[in-house]
Structures are given as structure tokens and as C-alpha cells.
Amino acid sequence: MKTAVYPGSFDPITLGHIDIINRASKIFDELIVAVLMNSAKIPLFDTNERVDMIEKSVCDFKNVKVETFDGLLVDFMRKKNTGIVVRGLRAVTDYEYEIQLAQTNRALDNNIDTIFFTTDVKYSYLSSSVVKNIAEYNGDVDKFVTNYVKQKILKKYNL
Ligand code: PNS
């Protein structure tokens, strides 16, 4: 069975993330969406909230599960007994960061391979930070997140 891990902060999950999950879930037997708990960035949503929003977004994908991890991704990968990491690549600006991440993971454990999914053009500009920024100033985030996530963001910003 081919298991892949899609790691990230998911603060919050966007339609761009869901598109990657959808496409990766068709290629691998099992996809684990792995939510980082110990990020250096202070998240808007705590881990439970982020997991809840992802679970609500992926409940139709039968081979996708959501888990959390702390510490190094390579340690989580070993625990899950897989070496396949899935990441989305939007524009050339992502490349430097993503290649550093992929190569660092391989330097730590050469069983790790990162498979990049090119983001669908309609989500190529989209990020969780952009969504939060728009919502904070009362902009419409309908096109970027599910309605459930939108309601959670509005509540966070007392809108
Ligand atoms: O959604 P993000 O914030 O771009 O995801 C980044 C993530 C979670 C994939 C990355 O920060 C990560 O894997 N962190 C765990 C710590 C780790 O393994 N560091 C070594 C590789 S840089």
C-alpha cells in the first residue's frame, strides 16, 4: 500500500490545499494530511481547530486521514513507515523554500522523496495568509475557502 504524507500548517485549509488533497488522493492508496503543531509562526487557529476544519473539508475522500505531528517531519514519516511527502508548488517564488525543505528532509533521511503537485492556475496566488488578510479587513473569502472555514475565520475576527 502506497501511503503519502501531505504536511503543512493549514492555518486555515484553503481550496488550494483541498485541490492538492483531491489530486494526491487519486494517486496514492492512502494520504495522511499532517498538521504541524510546533510551528515557529503563531497560528490563528489552534491545532484542534485546524484539524477540525481539515476533517470537515476532506470527509468525502475515503482514503484521506488527518493527523498532527510535532518535531521533525522525517520522524513522523518513519513512524508512518513511508517516504513520500506531497507538497504543492504555486509559483517560482515557492521554489526556493520548497527545494530547501525537500533537500533538508532528504539530507536527514535519504528514504524521503518529495512529490510536487503544481497548483491549479486558479489557486496559484492563494495562501492561508492571503485569506486571513482579506478576511481581517472584511473582504469576501468565498472563492478561497469552504463555507465552514469562512464562518470560523469570521468568528475569529469577530466579524
Ligand atoms: O504549510 P507550511 O507552513 O509551508 O508547512 C511547512 C512544514 C510544516 C511542511 C515544515 O515546516 C515542516 O515540515 N516542519 C517540521 C520541522 C522539520 O521537519 N524541519 C526540517 C525540514 S525544514
Backbone and ligand atoms as CSV (ligand in chain L), in Angstrom:
chain,resi,resn,atom,element,x,y,z
A,1,MET,N,N,0.847,-1.206,0.000
A,1,MET,CA,C,0.000,0.000,0.000
A,1,MET,C,C,0.882,1.256,0.000
A,2,LYS,N,N,0.609,2.166,-0.928
A,2,LYS,CA,C,1.401,3.399,-1.019
A,2,LYS,C,C,0.736,4.501,-0.204
A,3,THR,N,N,1.441,4.881,0.868
A,3,THR,CA,C,0.950,5.974,1.716
A,3,THR,C,C,1.812,7.205,1.481
A,4,ALA,N,N,1.154,8.357,1.326
A,4,ALA,CA,C,1.885,9.623,1.207
A,4,ALA,C,C,1.438,10.549,2.330
A,5,VAL,N,N,2.324,11.483,2.663
A,5,VAL,CA,C,2.026,12.441,3.736
A,5,VAL,C,C,2.045,13.846,3.143
A,6,TYR,N,N,0.987,14.601,3.402
A,6,TYR,CA,C,0.899,15.992,2.953
A,6,TYR,C,C,1.018,16.866,4.203
A,7,PRO,N,N,2.231,17.365,4.492
A,7,PRO,CA,C,2.405,18.132,5.719
A,7,PRO,C,C,2.187,19.625,5.499
A,8,GLY,N,N,1.813,20.316,6.559
A,8,GLY,CA,C,1.670,21.767,6.447
A,8,GLY,C,C,1.127,22.364,7.715
A,9,SER,N,N,1.000,23.694,7.668
A,9,SER,CA,C,0.434,24.410,8.817
A,9,SER,C,C,-1.098,24.453,8.722
A,10,PHE,N,N,-1.604,24.601,7.515
A,10,PHE,CA,C,-3.059,24.614,7.262
A,10,PHE,C,C,-3.782,25.578,8.210
A,11,ASP,N,N,-3.357,26.831,8.183
A,11,ASP,CA,C,-3.889,27.824,9.144
A,11,ASP,C,C,-4.608,28.962,8.439
A,12,PRO,N,N,-5.774,28.735,7.826
A,12,PRO,CA,C,-6.550,27.513,7.766
A,12,PRO,C,C,-6.375,26.833,6.403
A,13,ILE,N,N,-7.022,25.668,6.261
A,13,ILE,CA,C,-7.038,24.961,4.982
A,13,ILE,C,C,-7.777,25.813,3.938
A,14,THR,N,N,-7.217,25.876,2.719
A,14,THR,CA,C,-7.839,26.659,1.639
A,14,THR,C,C,-8.313,25.712,0.525
A,15,LEU,N,N,-8.994,26.268,-0.453
A,15,LEU,CA,C,-9.414,25.453,-1.605
A,15,LEU,C,C,-8.202,24.949,-2.387
A,16,GLY,N,N,-7.104,25.697,-2.330
A,16,GLY,CA,C,-5.861,25.252,-2.981
A,16,GLY,C,C,-5.343,23.974,-2.334
A,17,HIS,N,N,-5.349,23.921,-0.993
A,17,HIS,CA,C,-4.939,22.699,-0.287
A,17,HIS,C,C,-5.877,21.540,-0.652
A,18,ILE,N,N,-7.169,21.827,-0.679
A,18,ILE,CA,C,-8.156,20.759,-0.942
A,18,ILE,C,C,-7.960,20.195,-2.352
A,19,ASP,N,N,-7.611,21.085,-3.287
A,19,ASP,CA,C,-7.347,20.627,-4.658
A,19,ASP,C,C,-6.150,19.665,-4.681
A,20,ILE,N,N,-5.106,19.993,-3.938
A,20,ILE,CA,C,-3.927,19.104,-3.880
A,20,ILE,C,C,-4.320,17.764,-3.227
A,21,ILE,N,N,-5.100,17.837,-2.139
A,21,ILE,CA,C,-5.527,16.614,-1.442
A,21,ILE,C,C,-6.339,15.726,-2.388
A,22,ASN,N,N,-7.258,16.352,-3.108
A,22,ASN,CA,C,-8.092,15.617,-4.056
A,22,ASN,C,C,-7.232,14.897,-5.094
A,23,ARG,N,N,-6.288,15.625,-5.681
A,23,ARG,CA,C,-5.466,15.027,-6.744
A,23,ARG,C,C,-4.520,13.964,-6.193
A,24,ALA,N,N,-3.909,14.245,-5.029
A,24,ALA,CA,C,-2.963,13.264,-4.453
A,24,ALA,C,C,-3.703,12.003,-4.002
A,25,SER,N,N,-4.934,12.171,-3.536
A,25,SER,CA,C,-5.684,11.007,-3.025
A,25,SER,C,C,-6.034,10.030,-4.151
A,26,LYS,N,N,-5.985,10.526,-5.394
A,26,LYS,CA,C,-6.276,9.635,-6.533
A,26,LYS,C,C,-5.036,8.850,-6.947
A,27,ILE,N,N,-3.873,9.305,-6.523
A,27,ILE,CA,C,-2.617,8.674,-6.944
A,27,ILE,C,C,-2.110,7.685,-5.899
A,28,PHE,N,N,-2.332,8.026,-4.622
A,28,PHE,CA,C,-1.826,7.158,-3.555
A,28,PHE,C,C,-2.980,6.375,-2.929
A,29,ASP,N,N,-2.634,5.224,-2.328
A,29,ASP,CA,C,-3.679,4.411,-1.690
A,29,ASP,C,C,-4.219,5.116,-0.450
A,30,GLU,N,N,-3.282,5.795,0.232
A,30,GLU,CA,C,-3.678,6.487,1.464
A,30,GLU,C,C,-2.924,7.815,1.526
A,31,LEU,N,N,-3.621,8.859,1.926
A,31,LEU,CA,C,-2.976,10.169,2.079
A,31,LEU,C,C,-3.213,10.650,3.507
A,32,ILE,N,N,-2.097,10.949,4.183
A,32,ILE,CA,C,-2.216,11.492,5.550
A,32,ILE,C,C,-1.937,12.989,5.476
A,33,VAL,N,N,-2.911,13.791,5.851
A,33,VAL,CA,C,-2.696,15.230,5.959
A,33,VAL,C,C,-2.124,15.455,7.354
A,34,ALA,N,N,-0.876,15.938,7.407
A,34,ALA,CA,C,-0.176,16.039,8.692
A,34,ALA,C,C,-0.043,17.504,9.101
A,35,VAL,N,N,-0.689,17.842,10.201
A,35,VAL,CA,C,-0.753,19.234,10.657
A,35,VAL,C,C,0.360,19.494,11.669
A,36,LEU,N,N,1.212,20.462,11.341
A,36,LEU,CA,C,2.327,20.782,12.244
A,36,LEU,C,C,1.817,21.500,13.495
A,37,MET,N,N,2.222,20.991,14.656
A,37,MET,CA,C,1.775,21.595,15.919
A,37,MET,C,C,2.753,22.651,16.429
A,38,ASN,N,N,4.047,22.407,16.241
A,38,ASN,CA,C,5.054,23.248,16.912
A,38,ASN,C,C,5.662,24.301,15.993
A,39,SER,N,N,4.824,24.970,15.207
A,39,SER,CA,C,5.337,25.941,14.255
A,39,SER,C,C,5.955,27.145,14.959
A,40,ALA,N,N,6.983,27.729,14.314
A,40,ALA,CA,C,7.589,28.957,14.853
A,40,ALA,C,C,6.589,30.110,14.710
A,41,LYS,N,N,5.738,30.006,13.673
A,41,LYS,CA,C,4.714,31.039,13.467
A,41,LYS,C,C,3.586,30.814,14.475
A,42,ILE,N,N,3.056,31.903,15.038
A,42,ILE,CA,C,1.904,31.738,15.934
A,42,ILE,C,C,0.665,31.622,15.054
A,43,PRO,N,N,-0.022,30.478,15.120
A,43,PRO,CA,C,-1.164,30.305,14.216
A,43,PRO,C,C,-2.409,31.065,14.689
A,44,LEU,N,N,-3.272,31.379,13.747
A,44,LEU,CA,C,-4.564,31.998,14.104
A,44,LEU,C,C,-5.445,30.948,14.775
A,45,PHE,N,N,-5.398,29.734,14.238
A,45,PHE,CA,C,-6.231,28.646,14.762
A,45,PHE,C,C,-5.357,27.653,15.518
A,46,ASP,N,N,-5.856,27.161,16.654
A,46,ASP,CA,C,-5.068,26.156,17.371
A,46,ASP,C,C,-5.146,24.821,16.613
A,47,THR,N,N,-4.361,23.857,17.073
A,47,THR,CA,C,-4.259,22.596,16.330
A,47,THR,C,C,-5.620,21.930,16.164
A,48,ASN,N,N,-6.408,21.872,17.248
A,48,ASN,CA,C,-7.714,21.204,17.164
A,48,ASN,C,C,-8.622,21.873,16.140
A,49,GLU,N,N,-8.581,23.196,16.114
A,49,GLU,CA,C,-9.425,23.931,15.157
A,49,GLU,C,C,-8.976,23.639,13.718
A,50,ARG,N,N,-7.645,23.610,13.514
A,50,ARG,CA,C,-7.143,23.351,12.156
A,50,ARG,C,C,-7.508,21.935,11.704
A,51,VAL,N,N,-7.341,20.976,12.633
A,51,VAL,CA,C,-7.689,19.584,12.302
A,51,VAL,C,C,-9.186,19.490,11.983
A,52,ASP,N,N,-10.002,20.126,12.803
A,52,ASP,CA,C,-11.459,20.074,12.591
A,52,ASP,C,C,-11.831,20.611,11.204
A,53,MET,N,N,-11.231,21.748,10.826
A,53,MET,CA,C,-11.564,22.334,9.514
A,53,MET,C,C,-11.107,21.428,8.369
A,54,ILE,N,N,-9.956,20.766,8.562
A,54,ILE,CA,C,-9.481,19.852,7.503
A,54,ILE,C,C,-10.412,18.643,7.427
A,55,GLU,N,N,-10.753,18.089,8.601
A,55,GLU,CA,C,-11.626,16.896,8.592
A,55,GLU,C,C,-12.948,17.183,7.909
A,56,LYS,N,N,-13.517,18.368,8.188
A,56,LYS,CA,C,-14.790,18.723,7.553
A,56,LYS,C,C,-14.610,18.868,6.043
A,57,SER,N,N,-13.422,19.277,5.616
A,57,SER,CA,C,-13.181,19.525,4.188
A,57,SER,C,C,-12.890,18.248,3.410
A,58,VAL,N,N,-12.390,17.210,4.103
A,58,VAL,CA,C,-11.932,16.022,3.352
A,58,VAL,C,C,-12.797,14.788,3.618
A,59,CYS,N,N,-13.951,14.987,4.275
A,59,CYS,CA,C,-14.728,13.807,4.682
A,59,CYS,C,C,-15.215,12.974,3.490
A,60,ASP,N,N,-15.255,13.581,2.299
A,60,ASP,CA,C,-15.683,12.813,1.118
A,60,ASP,C,C,-14.562,11.954,0.534
A,61,PHE,N,N,-13.340,12.234,0.919
A,61,PHE,CA,C,-12.211,11.455,0.407
A,61,PHE,C,C,-11.940,10.296,1.363
A,62,LYS,N,N,-12.312,9.097,0.936
A,62,LYS,CA,C,-12.300,7.948,1.850
A,62,LYS,C,C,-10.896,7.498,2.250
A,63,ASN,N,N,-9.893,7.797,1.419
A,63,ASN,CA,C,-8.526,7.329,1.741
A,63,ASN,C,C,-7.648,8.439,2.325
A,64,VAL,N,N,-8.301,9.493,2.829
A,64,VAL,CA,C,-7.551,10.603,3.427
A,64,VAL,C,C,-7.807,10.651,4.920
A,65,LYS,N,N,-6.709,10.709,5.704
A,65,LYS,CA,C,-6.915,10.925,7.134
A,65,LYS,C,C,-6.075,12.099,7.614
A,66,VAL,N,N,-6.475,12.646,8.731
A,66,VAL,CA,C,-5.824,13.847,9.252
A,66,VAL,C,C,-5.137,13.505,10.562
A,67,GLU,N,N,-3.855,13.866,10.658
A,67,GLU,CA,C,-3.112,13.605,11.897
A,67,GLU,C,C,-2.299,14.850,12.238
A,68,THR,N,N,-1.742,14.881,13.445
A,68,THR,CA,C,-0.881,16.001,13.830
A,68,THR,C,C,0.522,15.474,14.045
A,69,PHE,N,N,1.497,16.381,13.922
A,69,PHE,CA,C,2.855,15.977,14.270
A,69,PHE,C,C,3.600,17.139,14.900
A,70,ASP,N,N,4.595,16.751,15.665
A,70,ASP,CA,C,5.421,17.673,16.416
A,70,ASP,C,C,6.857,17.329,16.065
A,71,GLY,N,N,7.747,18.278,16.055
A,71,GLY,CA,C,9.149,17.946,15.793
A,71,GLY,C,C,9.418,17.778,14.314
A,72,LEU,N,N,10.346,16.900,13.991
A,72,LEU,CA,C,10.775,16.765,12.596
A,72,LEU,C,C,9.799,15.933,11.767
A,73,LEU,N,N,9.600,16.384,10.529
A,73,LEU,CA,C,8.737,15.632,9.616
A,73,LEU,C,C,9.311,14.238,9.362
A,74,VAL,N,N,10.642,14.142,9.237
A,74,VAL,CA,C,11.232,12.828,8.927
A,74,VAL,C,C,10.913,11.796,10.020
A,75,ASP,N,N,10.820,12.259,11.272
A,75,ASP,CA,C,10.480,11.325,12.363
A,75,ASP,C,C,9.032,10.835,12.216
A,76,PHE,N,N,8.152,11.773,11.840
A,76,PHE,CA,C,6.753,11.390,11.606
A,76,PHE,C,C,6.666,10.403,10.444
A,77,MET,N,N,7.443,10.670,9.397
A,77,MET,CA,C,7.439,9.787,8.223
A,77,MET,C,C,7.867,8.371,8.612
A,78,ARG,N,N,8.898,8.299,9.445
A,78,ARG,CA,C,9.381,6.966,9.882
A,78,ARG,C,C,8.274,6.245,10.653
A,79,LYS,N,N,7.601,6.991,11.524
A,79,LYS,CA,C,6.511,6.379,12.312
A,79,LYS,C,C,5.413,5.838,11.396
A,80,LYS,N,N,5.185,6.567,10.314
A,80,LYS,CA,C,4.125,6.156,9.380
A,80,LYS,C,C,4.628,5.143,8.350
A,81,ASN,N,N,5.941,4.883,8.408
A,81,ASN,CA,C,6.538,3.879,7.531
A,81,ASN,C,C,6.397,4.223,6.045
A,82,THR,N,N,6.553,5.486,5.732
A,82,THR,CA,C,6.512,5.910,4.328
A,82,THR,C,C,7.567,6.976,4.077
A,83,GLY,N,N,7.988,7.097,2.811
A,83,GLY,CA,C,8.985,8.105,2.450
A,83,GLY,C,C,8.457,9.129,1.459
A,84,ILE,N,N,7.144,9.129,1.239
A,84,ILE,CA,C,6.591,10.031,0.210
A,84,ILE,C,C,5.932,11.257,0.841
A,85,VAL,N,N,6.519,12.409,0.535
A,85,VAL,CA,C,5.956,13.685,1.006
A,85,VAL,C,C,5.292,14.364,-0.186
A,86,VAL,N,N,4.113,14.892,0.014
A,86,VAL,CA,C,3.401,15.644,-1.031
A,86,VAL,C,C,3.426,17.123,-0.663
A,87,ARG,N,N,3.772,17.956,-1.638
A,87,ARG,CA,C,3.687,19.407,-1.429
A,87,ARG,C,C,3.135,20.046,-2.693
A,88,GLY,N,N,2.509,21.197,-2.541
A,88,GLY,CA,C,2.010,21.960,-3.693
A,88,GLY,C,C,3.030,23.023,-4.061
A,89,LEU,N,N,3.165,23.252,-5.358
A,89,LEU,CA,C,4.088,24.281,-5.840
A,89,LEU,C,C,3.265,25.289,-6.631
A,90,ARG,N,N,3.232,26.532,-6.131
A,90,ARG,CA,C,2.414,27.544,-6.800
A,90,ARG,C,C,3.234,28.257,-7.870
A,91,ALA,N,N,4.001,29.232,-7.473
A,91,ALA,CA,C,4.781,29.996,-8.449
A,91,ALA,C,C,6.262,29.769,-8.185
A,92,VAL,N,N,7.078,30.422,-9.000
A,92,VAL,CA,C,8.524,30.255,-8.874
A,92,VAL,C,C,8.999,30.708,-7.493
A,93,THR,N,N,8.258,31.615,-6.880
A,93,THR,CA,C,8.610,32.121,-5.539
A,93,THR,C,C,8.571,31.024,-4.476
A,94,ASP,N,N,7.779,29.977,-4.710
A,94,ASP,CA,C,7.726,28.851,-3.754
A,94,ASP,C,C,8.961,27.967,-3.865
A,95,TYR,N,N,9.589,28.025,-5.026
A,95,TYR,CA,C,10.583,27.011,-5.362
A,95,TYR,C,C,11.732,26.939,-4.358
A,96,GLU,N,N,12.283,28.107,-4.022
A,96,GLU,CA,C,13.460,28.134,-3.151
A,96,GLU,C,C,13.176,27.486,-1.793
A,97,TYR,N,N,12.055,27.879,-1.216
A,97,TYR,CA,C,11.646,27.343,0.086
A,97,TYR,C,C,11.366,25.846,-0.007
A,98,GLU,N,N,10.655,25.467,-1.052
A,98,GLU,CA,C,10.253,24.066,-1.181
A,98,GLU,C,C,11.443,23.148,-1.449
A,99,ILE,N,N,12.396,23.624,-2.264
A,99,ILE,CA,C,13.559,22.800,-2.572
A,99,ILE,C,C,14.425,22.650,-1.316
A,100,GLN,N,N,14.479,23.710,-0.520
A,100,GLN,CA,C,15.241,23.646,0.736
A,100,GLN,C,C,14.617,22.621,1.686
A,101,LEU,N,N,13.316,22.676,1.771
A,101,LEU,CA,C,12.584,21.734,2.636
A,101,LEU,C,C,12.801,20.290,2.176
A,102,ALA,N,N,12.631,20.083,0.858
A,102,ALA,CA,C,12.750,18.729,0.301
A,102,ALA,C,C,14.167,18.208,0.482
A,103,GLN,N,N,15.148,19.065,0.217
A,103,GLN,CA,C,16.533,18.601,0.312
A,103,GLN,C,C,16.970,18.401,1.757
A,104,THR,N,N,16.470,19.238,2.651
A,104,THR,CA,C,16.791,19.056,4.077
A,104,THR,C,C,16.222,17.721,4.550
A,105,ASN,N,N,15.004,17.448,4.154
A,105,ASN,CA,C,14.398,16.173,4.571
A,105,ASN,C,C,15.184,14.982,4.027
A,106,ARG,N,N,15.668,15.107,2.791
A,106,ARG,CA,C,16.473,14.017,2.212
A,106,ARG,C,C,17.833,13.894,2.882
A,107,ALA,N,N,18.374,15.057,3.298
A,107,ALA,CA,C,19.671,15.018,3.990
A,107,ALA,C,C,19.501,14.327,5.349
A,108,LEU,N,N,18.348,14.529,5.952
A,108,LEU,CA,C,18.089,13.899,7.254
A,108,LEU,C,C,17.766,12.416,7.103
A,109,ASP,N,N,17.152,12.088,5.989
A,109,ASP,CA,C,16.759,10.695,5.757
A,109,ASP,C,C,16.630,10.484,4.243
A,110,ASN,N,N,17.571,9.729,3.673
A,110,ASN,CA,C,17.531,9.635,2.202
A,110,ASN,C,C,16.483,8.663,1.657
A,111,ASN,N,N,15.595,8.220,2.547
A,111,ASN,CA,C,14.434,7.461,2.056
A,111,ASN,C,C,13.269,8.388,1.698
A,112,ILE,N,N,13.457,9.691,1.972
A,112,ILE,CA,C,12.342,10.624,1.758
A,112,ILE,C,C,12.389,11.197,0.344
A,113,ASP,N,N,11.283,11.117,-0.353
A,113,ASP,CA,C,11.133,11.782,-1.644
A,113,ASP,C,C,9.941,12.719,-1.579
A,114,THR,N,N,10.119,13.912,-2.134
A,114,THR,CA,C,9.008,14.875,-2.151
A,114,THR,C,C,8.431,14.938,-3.554
A,115,ILE,N,N,7.124,14.732,-3.629
A,115,ILE,CA,C,6.417,14.806,-4.910
A,115,ILE,C,C,5.678,16.148,-4.937
A,116,PHE,N,N,5.967,16.959,-5.944
A,116,PHE,CA,C,5.319,18.267,-6.037
A,116,PHE,C,C,4.131,18.231,-6.998
A,117,PHE,N,N,3.035,18.790,-6.539
A,117,PHE,CA,C,1.867,18.975,-7.403
A,117,PHE,C,C,1.829,20.447,-7.796
A,118,THR,N,N,1.812,20.711,-9.090
A,118,THR,CA,C,1.689,22.116,-9.482
A,118,THR,C,C,0.263,22.549,-9.169
A,119,THR,N,N,0.165,23.643,-8.481
A,119,THR,CA,C,-1.147,24.141,-8.067
A,119,THR,C,C,-1.981,24.502,-9.291
A,120,ASP,N,N,-3.257,24.216,-9.219
A,120,ASP,CA,C,-4.158,24.636,-10.293
A,120,ASP,C,C,-4.036,26.160,-10.459
A,121,VAL,N,N,-4.038,26.599,-11.721
A,121,VAL,CA,C,-3.828,28.028,-12.004
A,121,VAL,C,C,-4.782,28.915,-11.191
A,122,LYS,N,N,-6.012,28.429,-10.998
A,122,LYS,CA,C,-6.973,29.303,-10.307
A,122,LYS,C,C,-6.630,29.478,-8.813
A,123,TYR,N,N,-5.715,28.665,-8.312
A,123,TYR,CA,C,-5.292,28.828,-6.914
A,123,TYR,C,C,-3.829,29.258,-6.804
A,124,SER,N,N,-3.246,29.690,-7.909
A,124,SER,CA,C,-1.795,29.904,-7.936
A,124,SER,C,C,-1.348,31.072,-7.059
A,125,TYR,N,N,-2.256,31.960,-6.721
A,125,TYR,CA,C,-1.915,33.139,-5.906
A,125,TYR,C,C,-2.371,32.942,-4.457
A,126,LEU,N,N,-3.032,31.815,-4.197
A,126,LEU,CA,C,-3.754,31.647,-2.937
A,126,LEU,C,C,-2.873,31.086,-1.824
A,127,SER,N,N,-3.022,31.654,-0.628
A,127,SER,CA,C,-2.334,31.101,0.544
A,127,SER,C,C,-3.212,31.350,1.767
A,128,SER,N,N,-2.937,30.641,2.837
A,128,SER,CA,C,-3.689,30.852,4.078
A,128,SER,C,C,-3.503,32.286,4.559
A,129,SER,N,N,-2.300,32.832,4.396
A,129,SER,CA,C,-2.030,34.212,4.854
A,129,SER,C,C,-2.866,35.216,4.075
A,130,VAL,N,N,-2.959,35.009,2.748
A,130,VAL,CA,C,-3.769,35.915,1.923
A,130,VAL,C,C,-5.228,35.874,2.380
A,131,VAL,N,N,-5.726,34.668,2.636
A,131,VAL,CA,C,-7.121,34.503,3.070
A,131,VAL,C,C,-7.357,35.250,4.388
A,132,LYS,N,N,-6.436,35.082,5.330
A,132,LYS,CA,C,-6.596,35.735,6.645
A,132,LYS,C,C,-6.568,37.248,6.497
A,133,ASN,N,N,-5.666,37.711,5.625
A,133,ASN,CA,C,-5.535,39.148,5.413
A,133,ASN,C,C,-6.815,39.742,4.824
A,134,ILE,N,N,-7.378,39.060,3.843
A,134,ILE,CA,C,-8.612,39.545,3.209
A,134,ILE,C,C,-9.748,39.563,4.236
A,135,ALA,N,N,-9.864,38.450,4.991
A,135,ALA,CA,C,-10.968,38.332,5.950
A,135,ALA,C,C,-10.859,39.379,7.061
A,136,GLU,N,N,-9.643,39.618,7.499
A,136,GLU,CA,C,-9.418,40.575,8.595
A,136,GLU,C,C,-9.967,41.949,8.244
A,137,TYR,N,N,-9.886,42.291,6.945
A,137,TYR,CA,C,-10.375,43.597,6.511
A,137,TYR,C,C,-11.748,43.478,5.854
A,138,ASN,N,N,-12.457,42.403,6.288
A,138,ASN,CA,C,-13.847,42.232,5.891
A,138,ASN,C,C,-14.056,41.971,4.404
A,139,GLY,N,N,-13.037,41.488,3.735
A,139,GLY,CA,C,-13.173,41.131,2.323
A,139,GLY,C,C,-13.841,39.771,2.187
A,140,ASP,N,N,-14.262,39.470,0.977
A,140,ASP,CA,C,-15.004,38.244,0.718
A,140,ASP,C,C,-14.048,37.084,0.421
A,141,VAL,N,N,-14.104,36.038,1.246
A,141,VAL,CA,C,-13.182,34.903,1.040
A,141,VAL,C,C,-13.891,33.674,0.439
A,142,ASP,N,N,-15.121,33.894,-0.068
A,142,ASP,CA,C,-15.923,32.804,-0.647
A,142,ASP,C,C,-15.175,31.963,-1.670
A,143,LYS,N,N,-14.361,32.638,-2.478
A,143,LYS,CA,C,-13.686,31.939,-3.582
A,143,LYS,C,C,-12.467,31.156,-3.110
A,144,PHE,N,N,-12.089,31.324,-1.855
A,144,PHE,CA,C,-10.803,30.791,-1.401
A,144,PHE,C,C,-10.894,29.661,-0.385
A,145,VAL,N,N,-12.000,29.613,0.367
A,145,VAL,CA,C,-12.155,28.588,1.414
A,145,VAL,C,C,-13.578,28.036,1.386
A,146,THR,N,N,-13.807,26.922,2.067
A,146,THR,CA,C,-15.171,26.391,2.155
A,146,THR,C,C,-16.004,27.314,3.053
A,147,ASN,N,N,-17.316,27.151,2.985
A,147,ASN,CA,C,-18.178,27.998,3.797
A,147,ASN,C,C,-17.933,27.759,5.299
A,148,TYR,N,N,-17.669,26.508,5.656
A,148,TYR,CA,C,-17.399,26.168,7.064
A,148,TYR,C,C,-16.170,26.942,7.565
A,149,VAL,N,N,-15.113,26.917,6.750
A,149,VAL,CA,C,-13.871,27.618,7.145
A,149,VAL,C,C,-14.122,29.129,7.182
A,150,LYS,N,N,-14.884,29.609,6.210
A,150,LYS,CA,C,-15.195,31.047,6.186
A,150,LYS,C,C,-15.860,31.485,7.503
A,151,GLN,N,N,-16.843,30.691,7.949
A,151,GLN,CA,C,-17.555,31.041,9.198
A,151,GLN,C,C,-16.597,31.061,10.386
A,152,LYS,N,N,-15.665,30.102,10.408
A,152,LYS,CA,C,-14.682,30.033,11.506
A,152,LYS,C,C,-13.772,31.261,11.511
A,153,ILE,N,N,-13.383,31.687,10.294
A,153,ILE,CA,C,-12.497,32.860,10.202
A,153,ILE,C,C,-13.252,34.109,10.665
A,154,LEU,N,N,-14.493,34.255,10.195
A,154,LEU,CA,C,-15.283,35.437,10.562
A,154,LEU,C,C,-15.459,35.515,12.074
A,155,LYS,N,N,-15.687,34.338,12.695
A,155,LYS,CA,C,-15.856,34.283,14.151
A,155,LYS,C,C,-14.553,34.706,14.852
A,156,LYS,N,N,-13.438,34.233,14.331
A,156,LYS,CA,C,-12.126,34.579,14.923
A,156,LYS,C,C,-11.901,36.085,14.936
A,157,TYR,N,N,-12.302,36.720,13.835
A,157,TYR,CA,C,-12.080,38.162,13.732
A,157,TYR,C,C,-13.282,38.969,14.243
A,158,ASN,N,N,-14.225,38.293,14.919
A,158,ASN,CA,C,-15.439,38.937,15.451
A,158,ASN,C,C,-16.185,39.740,14.384
A,159,LEU,N,N,-16.318,39.129,13.185
A,159,LEU,CA,C,-16.995,39.857,12.090
A,159,LEU,C,C,-18.433,39.381,11.946
L,1,PNS,O1,O,2.361,24.971,5.409
L,1,PNS,P1,P,3.807,25.247,5.683
L,1,PNS,O2,O,3.952,26.128,6.911
L,1,PNS,O3,O,4.549,25.770,4.490
L,1,PNS,O4,O,4.458,23.801,6.050
L,1,PNS,C1,C,5.810,23.702,6.428
L,1,PNS,C2,C,6.105,22.310,7.033
L,1,PNS,C3,C,5.164,22.004,8.156
L,1,PNS,C4,C,5.972,21.258,5.966
L,1,PNS,C5,C,7.589,22.345,7.532
L,1,PNS,O5,O,7.793,23.481,8.295
L,1,PNS,C6,C,7.957,21.124,8.375
L,1,PNS,O6,O,7.991,20.017,7.893
L,1,PNS,N1,N,8.223,21.355,9.675
L,1,PNS,C7,C,8.580,20.330,10.621
L,1,PNS,C8,C,10.008,20.523,11.129
L,1,PNS,C9,C,11.019,19.893,10.189
L,1,PNS,O7,O,10.924,18.737,9.834
L,1,PNS,N2,N,12.025,20.694,9.779
L,1,PNS,C10,C,13.055,20.222,8.890
L,1,PNS,C11,C,12.717,20.466,7.424
L,1,PNS,S1,S,12.793,22.192,7.047
